[in-house]
Amino acid sequence: MKSIRKITSLTFITMFTILSHAFAVQNTSDESATEWEVDRAHSAINFTINHFFTPVDGSFDDFNASIHFDPENLEESRIHVVIPVESVNTRNERRDNHLKSEDFFNTSQWQNITFVSNTIEQTGINEFVARGELAIRDVTREFDLPFELLGVMDHPMRENTKVAGIVAIAELLRSDYGVGVGDWAATTVVGDRVNIRLNLELSTNK
């Protein structure tokens, strides 16, 4: 009788150990979302802000983006963008230098604009929003970046490669981030609302 109880106990312990191990493996083997590379030649980060009443366009000519995105695996999807402010380009050197100065971005102290997503959610057909944090100068605030997945297809000129397109459109208030100090904090000459547009062409290995 003791022998039967011993065998039963050993069998239960063995089964519990196997099931516990299997559950642990299952919960530590999350599959990463697809990693995409940005085609810089066909991508851009643009912005528009009013000067008095007239919209003035600009861009950031340098940026780095780490994008892991899969509509079927949003839990593991993430976006991280770093924009060197020194690359600001409004097609006017004097204005660009002023934007880099202490009056606005103060690039001597804060060189980069950064966005890091915490979650990505689907909001419609091919429409998503990356919710995270945007840091400009010494201010970091929660920020939503809505974007549309324009399409995904096999790259016709690169074997075993897929290509995708994303457009993100958002807006912010420069005053929320302290961009514009002293006389330049006023919004009569340089407006407060900034419209942002990211056009990103992406590729990944199949």
Number of C-alpha atoms within 10 A of each C-alpha: 6 7 8 9 10 10 12 12 11 12 12 10 11 12 11 12 12 10 11 12 11 11 11 10 11 10 8 8 8 10 9 15 18 18 18 20 19 21 13 16 8 11 17 19 18 19 21 19 20 18 14 12 11 11 15 13 15 18 18 17 17 16 18 14 18 15 18 18 19 17 17 9 14 17 17 17 22 23 19 16 16 17 20 17 23 19 16 22 19 18 11 9 11 9 13 17 14 13 21 19 15 15 16 20 25 18 17 10 11 15 18 19 18 19 25 20 20 15 16 24 15 15 12 9 8 13 17 19 19 22 20 19 17 19 18 21 19 12 11 15 13 13 19 19 21 18 21 18 16 13 10 13 11 16 16 10 7 11 10 11 14 17 21 19 18 18 17 19 15 15 15 14 14 19 15 13 18 16 21 21 13 9 9 14 18 13 16 12 13 19 21 20 16 15 17 19 18 18 17 23 20 20 21 16 15 11
